[in-house]
Amino acid sequence: MAFLRMLRAHVIVLLAVALLARPAAAQRSSFGEAAIKAAYVYNFTKFVDWPEAAFGGSSAPFVVCMFGDNDFRRELKGIMTREHVHGRPITILEPDANDDLRTCHLVYFGNDDPDRTARRLAALRQTPVLTVGEGQRFLDQGGQIAFVIEDNRVRFDIRQEPAATAGLIVSSKLLRVARQVGRLSP
C-alpha cells in the first residue's frame, strides 16, 4: 500500500514536470488548467519544508486551505485525498472570511478578492504558511508562489524572501523549474 502511494506521488511529480513543456492550449484540452494548477500545488508540498513547530504534534495533519473556483476545488481534492505530506495526512479546508489562516500550512488564493488577499497575506507574513496565488500582483502583495501563463503554458514564479520570512525552506529542485525566482519586487 505504501509502495502504491509513493508510486502515485512520483507519477504526479513527473506529470507536473512534463506539463512545463506542453502548451497551455494542449494542457487545457487534455487536463484542464485547474487540474494542472492542482497538480502543481500538491507537488509544491513535496519541495518545501516546514518547521516542526508549525504542527501541533507528530500526528497533526497537513492543512491546505483554498479560495478557488469549483473546478480547482474538485481537482485539488481529487489529487490530495488520501495523500500525505512529509508523512502527515492532508486535510483540505475551505475557510470563510473569519477563519484564522494561521492554522493552515498552505493557502491557495485563487479567486479571493485582491484587497482581502493583501490583508490576509500581511497577517501571515511571519507564519509558516506557504501562500500560492495568481499573477504578479499576488507576489507584489507578499505572496510566495504565483501561477502565470507564459507562451501558452501554466508556469509559476517564486519569491524566496517571503517564504524565508515565514520560516519555510524551498528546495532548489523547485526553484530550478520556476519561471522566475526573486525577491518581493521584480
Secondary structure, 3 states (H helix, E strand, C coil): CHHHHHHHHHHHHHHHHHHCCCCHHHHHHHCCHHHHHHHHHHHHCCCEECCHHHCCCCCCCEEEEECCCHHHHHHHHHHHCCCEECCEEEEEECCCCCCCHHHCCEEECCCCCHHHHHHHHHHHCCCCCEEEEEHHHHHHCCCCEEEEEECCEEEEEEEHHHHHHCCCEECHHHHHHCCEEECCCC
